[in-house]
């Protein structure tokens, strides 16, 4: 009779580490079972009897090659070390109390190797489970429940605590290994949901297997539901929650509330089942969840969707211009009741205008924001940390909206300008440049950085000193002809007070000159020659008419 695990015992028994690591075990302290794997190696499983689990809590699996009488592999439920004290104690236990005679008895052969992370039972449990959410529509409670009862017998509370790195009660610690195995069957979305539920919960019912969270924290959880919506249901109706991929639009309404007060509300409130406001606002229309990123502050948004947000009369012009403009970018609209009067407000994008003139060998740059039709405000207004400013026109109260992108363009340009005297900046929106070096730098910076959409106005004495940057925009005028399969067209290019024919531009580009000099001495630089080249391709497909126009076959 040979002793079981004899080779391993003799290899280790004389070492100090072996002797100092042993846990004392008597013959009846352990229970074990053995069976064959697919390669006819013996699989041993050892664990302590209940009374001994306090001193020996480990479960040990050992794979043994009985032909060569050698341990191939082992694993311990408590330790990751190759030679842990539980493993060495099993070696000593087997050497003392077990013999190889037991291996001569017939054993059941199994397929022991697994390619799968979990078995069919847990897979079926998770596949058939659903998450039922209750009280979403109930305005009488400030909480919602996540019912996870159909996930039983998964240890949902323990798994959630593991996912959230929570603190365990002493009686829960023994369940952790079991929960860690079960959670392998859950999807990454389910694990993330459990983490969020644990982090945001106000309570958990062990009996009912449901999490309770406050509604104001529901916003932290909604988004993860989108990736698992086939498992999520409204408990009261049984409807499956659906997340809409369509662009969501909504209308807002300003109405009179009291004599000098007004209220901002949503127009179609009766269609909305529930709203959860955050950086992204989630709107339930029955069981369909729509999302929208509103520009309002979260606190304001919550009031609008609750009972409405109260406004003063002075707020109206701000809503009519700034708020309405930003809502319009999202294809949401803001309407006002017909009896509400709004002061005159210009909220179109102004044209950045610079007027330059000479005074005693100095160049003065005057900045203006032009809202068209003679409505202008000084550019110094951009220095105010606001978007809406009042500059009355002809004695009438008039407001102007300054888009933030306009401010950015101006500041970016002004920061590149050479040194100037700024004492007239706030009073007259003027910058004063003197000294030839500064003036030369000013000319260069305006040429290189001025946007073609800006209106640069030069006094007569400066027209010959600056270069005009021209954004070529061809104008095509078509004419009807007697033949329906042909059409005639003319082409011209316009810039301020100047008109060019295509032929004139062609002759200039053929000279390879950088600037076009006009009869009055002005120098022009054409920024986008590609527009000209595209028209040139069109002309090459056309025929010239006696009237110097072109015709093209349809």
Secondary structure, 3 states (H helix, E strand, C coil): CCECCHHHHHHHCCCHHHHHHCCCCCHHHEEEEEEECCCCCEEEEEEECHHHCCCCCCEEEEEEECCCCEEEEEEECCCCCCCCHHHHHHHHHHHHHCEHHHHHCCCCECCCCCCCCCCHHHHHHHHHCCEEEECCCCCCCCEEEEECHHHCCCCHHHHHHHHCCCCCCHHHHHHHHHHHHHHHHCCHHHHHHHHHHHHHEEEEECCCCEEEEEHHHHCCCHHHHHHHHHHEEECCCCCECEECCCCCCCEEEEEEEECCEEEEEECCHHHCCEEECCCCEEEEECCEEEEECCCCCHHHHHHHHHCCEEEEHHHHHHHHHHHHHHHHHCCCEEEECCCCCCCEEECCCCEEEEEEEEECCEEEEEEEEECCCCCEEEHHHHHCCCCEEECCECCECEEEECCHHHHHHHHHHHCCCCCCECCCHHHHCEEEECCHHHHHHHHHHHHHHCCCCCEEEECHHHCCCCEEEECCCEEEEEECCCCCCEEEEEEEEEECCEEEEHHHHHHHHHCCCCCEECCCCCEEEECCHHHHHHHHHHHHCCEECCCCCEEEEC
